[in-house]
Amino acid sequence: MNKPADHPPIPPRRVGVLLINLGTPDAPDAPSVRRYLAEFLSDPRVVELPKLLWQPILRGAVLTTRPKKSAHAYQQVWREDGSPLAAVTRAQAKALDGAFGPGVTVDYAMRYGRPAIGDRIQALKDAGCERILLAPLYPQYSGATTATANDKAFAQLAAMRWQPAVRTLPPYYDDPAYIEALKTSIEDGLAALDFQPDAILTSFHGMPQRTLLLGDPYYCHCHKTARLVQAALGREVTLTFQSRFGRAKWLEPATDVVLEVLPAKGIRKVAIVAPGFSADCLETLEELAIRGREAFKAAGGTHFAYLPCLNDSAVGIEMLRNLIVRELEGWVSLS
């Protein structure tokens, strides 16, 4: 049937894939970091305290002292093309665009900061995407990561009269494609070293211990990943948790504490990898690769290596492609 002459233009039907990561400030300076932290730490999925109790603390001590310190940390790792996390996620989207046929658009967004999830969902819809796969790039599920990314997407959908159909990428902490990609990446990293590590640490982002007691599966997912990586490598790995914040008890053992006590146990050569991060960022490049190295060597360690995340490496992109192809089944024919 022919459209009326005055009918508004209709874009061809498409499928969208939206890669979602945590977020980053716009620049490595205190004002930008303050805006980013204000959004990040105001998320009730991240800080599970009553707003009336937490907001005065956040707007007082936290946002008056932490931005300057964090800005300095960002300055240590900032790239010419911006924040490492944003740059790598952008590169992942670019590498995957076109991998699922001409009718699929791949884009990316950040839960906090820019590009915003709501803006990119609207852009995909405006481009004709009537079906969208939301792909939070968190291998291990947590309410503070996967859930809040989906929350933000659903909030945008709630404001739309004509919603696209939506699917969400499940956590892939034990997926064979993910474990195999980690195995290959770690083995390649170890082969490039000029020393044999006495120990390999798998450092995951920490969470308050109460999240485990409240039913969050993150702790268990991390342990499953570490066990599978250990089996795949055929050698022992030590699981740790990093990035403690505040006075609450966090998941243990703590990465910084472990690095400081290993030399006294005769373990003076260490390689560390961060399997829970899909892209290198402040927590890997500054906290682990810089401060972790300093702490380990100050405690008597002699050799330290940080092995990069999967990032937009060939093995990392192939892993993401395999995961996404599976979730697009029935929407896209790639045969």
NORTA-V665226 format. One record per helix or strand of 2 or more residues. SS is the DSSP state (h for helix, s for strand). FROM is the first residue (numbers start at 1). LEN is the number of residues. Records with the same first field share a line. If there is no record, write none. Layout:
BEGIN
SS->FROM-LEN, FROM-LEN
END
This chain:
BEGIN
s->14-10, 104-9, 129-8, 165-4, 199-7, 238-5, 269-5, 303-5
h->30-11, 51-27, 84-13, 117-10, 143-16, 176-16, 209-5, 218-16, 255-11, 282-4, 287-12, 314-14
END
